[in-house]
Amino acid sequence: MIPLYFAPLEGITTHIYRRVHARMFGGCGAYYAPFIVPSAEERVSQRRMRDILPENNSGIPLRVQVLTDSAAAFCAFAEKIRSLGYGELNLNLGCPAPTVVGKGRGAAQLRDPEGLDRLLSDIFSQTDMPVSVKTRLGFADRTEMERLLPVFNRYPLSLLILHPRTRAQLYGGVPDIEAFAAAYTETKSDICYNGNITSAAEYFQITERFPRLAGVMIGRGAVQNPAIFREIRGGERLRSEELVSFTAALAEEYRAAKLGEGQVLMKLKEIWAYCIARYPGEKKIAREMKKADTVGAFLAAACALPPLP
């Protein structure tokens, strides 16, 4: 089977979430940690480093991701994580967040293929650690990939993870499968598909069309349905009661990490902003969950959800 990866979601797929997910569902070949920003101006915070420490990810296949426009910062951080036992580093060139793009990082770097070429040249000349890239089709237009792909093809990327949207699309519209098909044909790197997979059926549609994929990455679809990797592997479909049990286990782990009740409730509501999509007819319960002012009230409302089909 084509490898399955859990994409990083900022603020959600932390080491706590990953541990509980791996224990209760699992099924993915690796979890990608939310990006870390190493630079001369921004020291890596203890919280960010804590998220990737081996002792907080015991038994979890983890891959580390960075967001930077500095080869020196990238390579220095590569050595830091090498000492922690990691053997690969992922460069995020796809984050569309305005706060990221405003600093010239993430998807902003796709506007300047020449600058990106210099960055990758400096990275590959200064480190021997395998480097993968997570990217989009371009900043404003899908045709930008015609200039970006030759840049990527000049370097021995361990994996090219392509989300077939532009930065301008954010997460709206639909992925451009034809543009992905062109990159799939022309890339010299192993390529991984990422974007809008929310069911096993959608996974198989993609893998049947692109049988040489080196991976499929699922992010929002896996938060919405934490059993999606199990389902793709032919296992049992997600049940409402186990989704509630998963939520309760997360609450317990957040409390153990010394998060206050309000913080725990905020975390659960952020996760369920995705999960509730599986219950399109349950507007009343969704409102009750949104209005809940305690974790207990939130879980009680979730327990009233009907069985999933």
C-alpha positions in Angstrom: 0.0 0.0 0.0 1.1 3.6 -0.7 2.4 5.2 2.5 0.0 7.3 4.5 1.0 10.4 6.4 -0.8 12.6 8.9 -0.4 16.3 7.9 0.4 18.9 10.5 -2.3 21.2 11.7 -1.1 24.2 13.7 -2.5 24.1 17.3 -4.2 20.7 16.8 -1.8 17.9 16.0 0.5 18.4 18.9 2.4 15.6 20.6 -0.6 15.1 23.0 -3.0 14.7 20.0 -0.5 12.4 18.2 0.0 10.1 21.2 -3.8 9.7 21.8 -4.5 9.2 18.1 -1.7 6.6 17.7 -3.0 4.7 20.8 -6.6 4.7 19.7 -6.5 4.7 15.9 -3.0 4.8 14.4 -2.7 3.5 10.8 -0.4 6.2 9.4 3.2 5.6 8.5 4.3 8.9 10.0 3.0 12.1 11.7 4.4 15.4 10.5 4.8 17.8 13.4 3.5 21.4 13.1 6.2 23.7 11.7 9.0 25.2 13.8 10.5 28.5 12.9 14.3 28.5 13.4 16.0 31.8 12.6 18.5 34.2 14.1 15.7 36.6 15.1 13.3 34.0 16.5 14.7 31.5 18.9 13.0 28.1 18.9 10.7 28.2 21.9 10.7 25.5 24.6 7.1 24.7 23.8 8.0 24.1 20.1 11.0 21.9 21.0 8.9 20.1 23.6 6.5 19.0 20.9 9.2 17.1 19.0 11.2 15.7 21.9 11.6 11.9 21.5 10.3 11.3 25.1 7.0 13.1 24.1 6.6 11.0 21.0 7.6 7.5 22.2 6.6 4.9 19.6 5.3 7.5 17.2 7.0 7.8 13.7 7.5 11.5 13.6 8.9 13.8 10.9 9.9 17.4 11.8 9.0 20.4 9.7 10.5 23.9 9.5 9.4 27.2 8.1 12.3 29.4 7.2 13.9 31.5 4.5 17.4 31.0 5.9 19.7 28.2 4.8 21.9 28.8 7.8 19.0 28.5 10.2 17.7 25.4 8.4 21.1 23.6 8.6 21.7 24.6 12.2 18.3 23.2 13.1 19.0 20.1 11.1 22.0 19.4 13.3 20.0 20.1 16.4 17.3 17.5 15.5 20.0 15.0 14.3 21.2 14.9 17.9 17.6 14.0 18.9 17.7 11.0 16.5 15.8 12.4 13.5 17.1 11.6 10.1 15.1 13.9 7.8 13.8 17.5 7.8 10.8 18.9 5.9 10.8 22.4 4.5 7.3 24.1 4.5 6.8 26.1 1.3 3.1 25.9 1.3 1.7 27.6 4.4 -0.8 30.2 3.2 -1.4 32.0 6.5 -1.1 35.8 6.2 1.2 36.1 9.2 3.6 33.6 7.6 3.3 35.1 4.0 3.8 38.6 5.4 7.3 37.6 6.6 8.2 36.2 3.2 8.0 32.5 4.3 5.9 29.5 3.5 3.9 30.0 0.3 5.4 33.5 -0.2 8.6 31.9 -1.3 6.8 30.5 -4.3 6.7 34.0 -5.8 10.5 33.9 -6.3 11.8 30.8 -8.0 15.3 32.3 -8.3 15.4 33.0 -4.6 14.0 29.5 -3.8 16.7 28.0 -6.1 19.4 29.9 -4.0 17.9 28.7 -0.8 17.8 25.1 -1.8 21.3 25.3 -3.3 22.7 26.6 0.0 20.7 24.0 2.0 22.0 21.1 0.0 25.5 22.4 0.0 25.6 22.7 3.8 23.8 19.6 5.1 23.8 15.9 4.2 20.5 15.3 6.0 17.7 14.2 3.7 15.4 17.1 2.9 11.7 16.9 1.8 9.5 19.8 0.7 5.9 20.5 1.2 4.5 23.0 -1.4 1.7 24.3 -3.5 1.2 24.8 -7.2 2.2 28.4 -6.9 1.4 31.7 -5.2 -1.3 33.2 -7.4 -1.6 30.9 -10.4 -1.3 27.1 -11.2 1.0 27.9 -14.1 3.7 29.0 -11.6 4.5 25.3 -11.1 6.1 25.4 -14.6 8.9 27.6 -13.2 9.0 26.0 -9.8 9.2 22.3 -10.8 12.6 22.7 -12.6 13.9 24.3 -9.4 12.8 21.3 -7.4 14.1 18.9 -10.0 17.7 20.3 -9.5 17.9 18.9 -6.0 17.7 15.3 -4.5 14.6 15.9 -2.5 13.7 12.9 -0.4 10.0 13.6 -1.0 8.0 16.3 -2.9 4.7 16.8 -1.1 2.3 18.7 -3.4 -1.0 20.3 -2.4 -2.6 21.1 -5.7 -3.9 24.6 -4.8 -2.3 28.0 -5.0 -1.8 30.2 -2.0 -4.5 32.5 -3.4 -7.0 29.7 -3.0 -6.1 29.1 0.6 -8.2 26.0 1.3 -11.1 27.0 -0.9 -12.3 25.6 -4.1 -11.2 22.2 -5.2 -7.6 20.8 -5.7 -6.4 21.0 -9.3 -5.9 17.4 -10.2 -4.8 18.1 -13.7 -2.0 20.4 -12.5 -1.0 17.7 -10.0 -1.0 15.1 -12.9 1.5 17.3 -14.8 3.8 17.6 -11.8 3.5 13.8 -11.2 4.7 13.2 -14.7 7.5 15.7 -14.8 9.0 15.5 -11.3 12.3 13.8 -10.7 11.5 13.3 -7.0 9.3 10.8 -5.3 5.9 12.7 -5.0 3.2 12.6 -2.3 -0.4 13.8 -2.8 -2.0 16.1 -0.2 -5.4 17.8 -0.4 -9.1 17.2 0.3 -9.1 13.5 1.1 -11.9 12.9 3.6 -12.8 9.2 2.9 -11.3 5.9 1.9 -13.1 6.2 -1.5 -11.3 9.5 -2.2 -8.0 8.0 -1.3 -8.5 5.1 -3.7 -9.6 7.5 -6.5 -6.3 9.3 -6.2 -4.1 6.2 -5.9 -5.8 4.5 -8.8 -5.0 7.5 -11.0 -1.5 7.9 -9.6 -0.2 4.5 -8.8 3.5 5.6 -8.5 2.8 7.9 -5.6 5.3 7.7 -2.8 2.7 8.8 -0.3 -0.6 10.3 0.4 -0.9 12.9 3.1 -4.2 13.6 4.9 -4.7 16.5 7.4 -8.1 18.1 7.8 -9.8 14.8 6.7 -7.9 12.9 9.4 -8.9 15.4 12.1 -12.5 15.2 10.9 -12.3 11.4 10.9 -9.5 10.1 13.1 -10.2 6.5 11.9 -9.6 7.4 8.2 -6.2 5.6 8.0 -7.8 2.5 9.5 -10.7 2.6 7.1 -8.3 3.0 4.1 -6.5 -0.2 5.3 -9.8 -2.0 5.3 -10.6 -1.7 9.0 -13.8 -0.8 10.9 -15.5 2.5 10.1 -15.5 5.3 12.7 -18.2 5.0 15.3 -19.7 7.9 17.2 -19.0 6.4 20.6 -15.3 6.0 19.9 -15.1 9.6 18.6 -16.5 10.7 21.9 -14.1 8.4 23.8 -11.2 9.9 21.8 -12.4 13.4 22.7 -12.6 12.4 26.4 -9.1 10.9 26.3 -7.7 14.1 24.7 -9.3 16.1 27.5 -7.7 13.9 30.1 -4.3 14.3 28.5 -4.6 18.1 28.1 -5.5 18.3 31.8 -2.5 16.1 32.7 -0.4 18.6 30.7 -1.6 21.3 33.2 -3.9 23.1 30.7 -6.7 24.9 32.4 -10.4 24.0 31.9 -10.9 26.9 29.5 -7.9 25.9 27.5 -9.0 22.3 27.3 -12.5 23.3 26.1 -11.0 25.6 23.5 -8.8 22.7 22.2 -11.8 20.4 22.0 -13.9 22.9 20.2 -11.1 23.6 17.7 -10.9 19.8 16.9 -14.7 19.4 16.7 -14.9 22.3 14.2 -13.8 19.6 11.9 -15.5 16.5 13.4 -19.0 18.0 13.4 -18.9 18.0 9.6 -19.7 14.2 9.8 -23.0 15.2 11.4 -24.6 17.6 8.9 -28.1 17.1 10.1 -27.3 17.7 13.8 -27.6 21.5 14.0 -29.1 21.6 17.5 -26.4 19.4 19.0 -23.7 21.3 17.2 -25.1 24.5 18.7 -25.1 23.0 22.2 -21.5 21.9 21.8 -20.5 25.3 20.6 -22.2 27.0 23.5 -20.9 24.6 26.2 -18.9 26.4 28.9 -17.4 23.3 30.5 -15.7 20.2 29.2 -18.4 18.1 30.9 -21.2 19.9 29.1 -19.3 19.6 25.8 -18.9 15.9 26.2 -22.5 15.4 27.3 -23.7 17.1 24.1 -21.3 15.0 22.0 -22.7 11.8 23.6 -26.2 12.7 22.2 -24.9 12.5 18.6 -26.5 9.6 16.6 -24.6 6.7 15.2 -22.6 7.4 12.1 -23.7 5.7 8.9 
